C-alpha cells in the first residue's frame, strides 16, 4: 500500500520541529501552546517581538505539531489577517486541528475586539471545513499570579 507522501518545507537554515524536539509534545493546552511559541517561534533570530506576529500551529490527530506558519506580521498594536490565510496552511498540510497564536507587544494578553471577531469567524470556518480549532492564545508578559497569556478556550469563548 502506498501512503501519501508528506513533505515539510523548511526555509534554508531553519531548524525542523525535530531539531526543536517539539514533534512529540502534544499541543493540547494553552500552556503547551505558550511553550511551543517560546521554543519554536519567539526564539528565532528574525522574530520581531516589538510587532504583533500571528502564527498558526498545525496539529495531527494526536495533537502533535506537524508544523507552523507565520501568517502575518503587524505593527506594535495590530495585525491583520484574512481567515483564508489562516486556513490555507491547515488545508495544505492536511491538519486535523490548529491553534492560532499571536503576541501583544504591550505585554497585556487581554484580547482586543478585533481578536474576538477574528476568533468568531474562524470558529465558523473551521466548522465548515471540519478542522478542529482548538484555541486562540494571545501571548503577553507573565506577571505575578498571571501566566502571561490569554486562552479563548479557557475563557469559554471558543
N, C-alpha and C positions, 0 to 999 in steps of 0.2 A: 504494500500500500504506500503510495507516495503522499507524504504530508506536504501541505503548502509551505513554501519557503518564506521565512520571516526574516527581514533584514533590518537591523538597527543602524541608522546612519548617524555617525558622529562627525562633527567638524574636525578638521586636521588639528591634532594636538589636544582634542577634547577627551578627557577620561571617560571610559564607558561606565555604566552603572555597576558592572562587576568590579571595576577598579575602585569605585567608591565603597564597595561592599554593601550596596543597597538593594540588590536583587532578591535577597532572602528576607528582607524586612517588610512585613505587611504594613501597608499604609491604610489602616482601618480606624484610626483615632486622630483627633486634632493634634495630639502630642506627637504621634508618628509623622504626621504631615509637617509639623514645625521642625522636627528633626531632619526630615528629608530636605526641607527648604534650606536649613543651615548647612547641611553636608553637601548637597548637590547643586544648589542654586546660588545662595548668598556667598559661598566660599570661592566662587570662580573669580579670577582676577579682573574680568571685564564687567562684573556685577556692579551696577551703579546704585548704591544704597540710598543716595540722595534723590532718586527718582522712583516713581511707582513702577514696579515690574509685575506684570500679570503672566502667570505661568499655569499650565495645566499638566497634572501628573496623570499619566495613562496607566491603568491597572489591569492585571489579569483577573481571571475568575477567583484566584486565591488572594486577590488584593495585593499582589506583589507588583512593584513598578516594572512596566515594560519600557518606559522612557518618560521624558518630559519635554515640553515645548514652551519656549518663551513666546507668548502670543503678542504682547505689546509692551513697549517701554514708554512711559509717560513723563509727566513733569513732576514737580515737587508735591503737587496736591491732587493730581488726577491722571487717569489712564483710560483711554477709550478703546474698546474692542467690540466688534460685532460678534454675535453668537456664532456665526458661520466660521469665524477664525478660531473659535474655541473648540467647536465640534470637529473641524477638519482633521486635526491630528488624531483625535479619538477614532474617527471613522477609518482613516488611512491605516492606523495601527491595529484595527480590529479590537480595540479595547473593550473590555467588559464593563469597566467603570472608570470614573475620573474624579479627581479632586481639583478644584480651582483654587489658586492661591495668589495673593498679591500682598505687597507690603505698603505700609503707610510711613513715609519718611519722617512724619511728625513724631512718630513713636506711639501715637494713640491708635490702638487697633479697633476702636469703635467704627462700625460700618457707616458709610455715608448713605444718603438716599439713593444715589446712583448705584452703589453696591447692592442695595436691596432690590432695585428694579432689575438689574442685570441677573441677579440670582433667581428672581421670579421668572424671567424669560427663559433662562437656562433650564429651570425645572420643567417647564412646559416642553421645550425642545428635546430634552433628554427622555422624557416620557414618550414622545412621538418616535424618536429614534431607537428606543429601547436600550439606552445606555444608562447605567446607574450613575446618577450624580450624587456622590457620597457626601461631599461637603464643600463649602466655600470658606476658606480660612484666611483671615486678614492678619498679617504679621505686624506687630508693633514692637515696643520695647518692654521687656519684663520689668515689673515694679513689684515691690514687696507685697505679697498676697495676691498678685495677679500674674498669670503665666506669660503675658506678652503677646497673646494672640486672641482673636475672636473667632469662634466657630458658629456658623449659621446653623449647623445640625444641632449642636449642644444647646443653642438658644431657642430651638424649636421653630426656626424659620425656614427649614428645608425638610 
